[in-house]
Amino acid sequence: MFRGALYTVEFVEPGARFRFLITSRNLPNYALGLVGTIIRMINSGEVKIGGFKTRGFGAVKIDKLSLKVKDHPRSEEAALKPLDDKDQRVELGGLVRMENGWLAAEGEDAWIILKRLEDAWYVYAKS
């Protein structure tokens, strides 16, 4: 950039709200745990999004987190089964409800599930 050059900073107004959806297929629980780790780090402010992060931009808070999982073959068991020999089972008992064939959780229950998936990631990463 040239000294004294005019430039305009574009930004999203503080308090703006966006909806987003992350969809995955056939990911082992430890890979879901890596995604969960990133989501938690964004929510806690450890990871910021966009430009000018060192100037205070990029903070994001996740509001109304929800999680839906469909296991095949269709099962009403409240657990995420391992997909391979390096994966581990993640228990969901008491945290989910059955909703049209999906295991669903919101709010604090969804955050607890993400934490359990993160634990699966850390076990995998240490192996």
C-alpha positions in Angstrom: 0.0 0.0 0.0 1.2 3.5 -0.8 1.8 5.9 2.0 -1.2 8.2 2.4 -3.4 6.1 0.1 -7.1 6.2 0.8 -8.8 3.0 1.6 -12.1 2.1 3.2 -12.6 -0.6 5.8 -15.7 -2.6 5.3 -17.1 -4.5 8.3 -20.2 -6.1 9.6 -22.0 -4.0 12.2 -21.6 -5.2 15.8 -24.6 -7.2 16.8 -25.3 -8.5 13.2 -26.7 -12.0 13.1 -26.2 -14.7 10.6 -27.5 -18.3 10.3 -25.2 -21.0 9.0 -25.3 -24.8 8.6 -22.4 -27.2 8.6 -23.3 -30.5 6.9 -21.1 -33.6 6.9 -21.4 -37.3 5.8 -19.6 -40.3 7.1 -17.2 -38.4 9.3 -15.7 -40.4 12.2 -16.4 -39.0 15.7 -12.9 -37.7 16.0 -13.2 -35.6 12.8 -16.5 -34.2 14.2 -14.5 -33.4 17.3 -12.0 -31.3 15.3 -14.9 -29.3 13.8 -16.3 -29.0 17.3 -13.0 -27.7 18.6 -12.9 -25.0 16.0 -16.5 -24.0 16.7 -15.7 -23.7 20.4 -12.5 -21.7 19.7 -14.5 -19.3 17.5 -17.1 -18.9 20.2 -14.6 -18.3 23.0 -12.7 -15.7 20.9 -9.5 -17.8 20.6 -10.1 -17.8 16.8 -11.4 -14.7 15.0 -12.9 -14.5 11.5 -12.0 -12.0 8.8 -9.6 -9.2 8.5 -8.2 -6.7 11.0 -8.3 -9.2 13.8 -5.4 -7.6 15.6 -7.4 -4.4 15.7 -10.3 -6.0 17.5 -12.3 -7.1 14.5 -13.5 -10.7 13.9 -15.1 -11.7 17.3 -18.0 -14.0 16.8 -20.4 -15.5 19.3 -22.5 -18.6 18.5 -26.0 -18.3 19.7 -28.7 -21.0 19.6 -26.3 -23.9 18.8 -28.2 -27.0 17.6 -27.0 -30.4 16.5 -28.7 -33.1 14.5 -27.2 -36.5 13.8 -28.6 -39.4 11.7 -27.0 -42.7 12.2 -27.3 -45.5 9.7 -28.8 -48.1 9.9 -31.5 -46.1 11.6 -31.1 -46.5 15.3 -32.8 -44.9 18.3 -29.7 -45.6 20.4 -28.4 -42.4 22.0 -24.8 -42.8 21.0 -22.5 -42.1 18.0 -20.9 -45.3 17.0 -17.3 -45.5 15.9 -16.8 -45.6 12.1 -13.3 -47.1 12.2 -10.9 -48.8 14.6 -9.3 -45.4 15.5 -12.6 -43.9 16.4 -14.5 -44.1 19.7 -18.1 -44.3 20.7 -19.6 -41.0 22.0 -22.5 -41.4 24.5 -25.4 -39.0 24.0 -27.8 -40.3 26.7 -29.9 -37.6 28.3 -28.7 -35.0 25.9 -30.7 -35.8 22.7 -34.2 -36.4 21.6 -35.5 -38.3 18.6 -36.9 -36.0 15.9 -38.0 -37.5 12.6 -35.3 -40.1 12.7 -32.6 -37.7 13.8 -30.9 -37.3 17.2 -31.3 -33.6 18.0 -29.9 -31.4 20.8 -29.9 -27.6 21.3 -28.2 -25.1 23.6 -26.2 -26.4 26.5 -26.8 -30.0 25.5 -25.4 -29.4 22.1 -22.3 -27.8 23.7 -21.8 -30.8 25.9 -22.0 -33.1 22.9 -19.4 -31.0 21.1 -17.2 -31.3 24.2 -17.5 -35.1 24.1 -16.7 -35.1 20.4 -13.6 -32.9 21.1 -12.5 -35.5 23.7 -12.7 -38.1 20.9 -10.5 -35.8 18.7 -7.9 -35.4 21.5 -7.7 -39.1 22.1 -7.2 -39.7 18.3 -4.7 -36.9 18.0 -2.5 -38.3 20.8 -2.4 -41.8 19.2 
